[in-house]
Amino acid sequence: MMTLKDTTEAAFALFNRWIYSKTLENQAEPPADDGHVLCQLALLAVTLQVVELQNAAVCELCYIINKFKTIRISEDPAVYGKLKPGNSLRYFMSDLLAMTLRDEVLETSLRGGDDMLPREILVDIIFKLRDDTGISLDRVKLEDYMIISGEVKAEEGKK
């Protein structure tokens, strides 16, 4: 059974607006937490199995990304952990996190620091980055790892 405690007031308010209007209004300026709320709304849609609403939330997230070239989304393990591997929303969120996470957050998490991201998020991000870089054993080329004599001096100069 779904209760209001399984979502936030802001996400539930968007859900109610969508129920009556079947739209999520595009913002002229997105609020700072808009990405978080839309992720929570999409999770609510997954929980309630309302595919049209999930798609609307993802469309709104894409609209914000394309218009403002920025987005803040939820790194909350409670949100992410409720999505099963292979779920399209989880895949979308891991893509966004791979693109937007600050390097220090990712490094701290990988090293086991205080503000660690959940293991599920890290695994998805690592797979995403590996897939996007095209790293595979059949693509290993010796020349990619060899230092040419002129580069040795440049490498030493950086130290």
Secondary structure, DSSP 8 states (H G I E B T S, - for coil): ---GGGS-HHHHHHHHHHHHHS-----SS--TTHHHHHHHHHHHHHHHT-HHHHHHHHHHHHHHHHHHS-------HHHHHTS-TT-HHHHHHHHHHHHHS-HHHHHHHHTT-TT---HHHHHHHHHHHHHHHT--GGG--GGGT---HHHHHHHHHH-
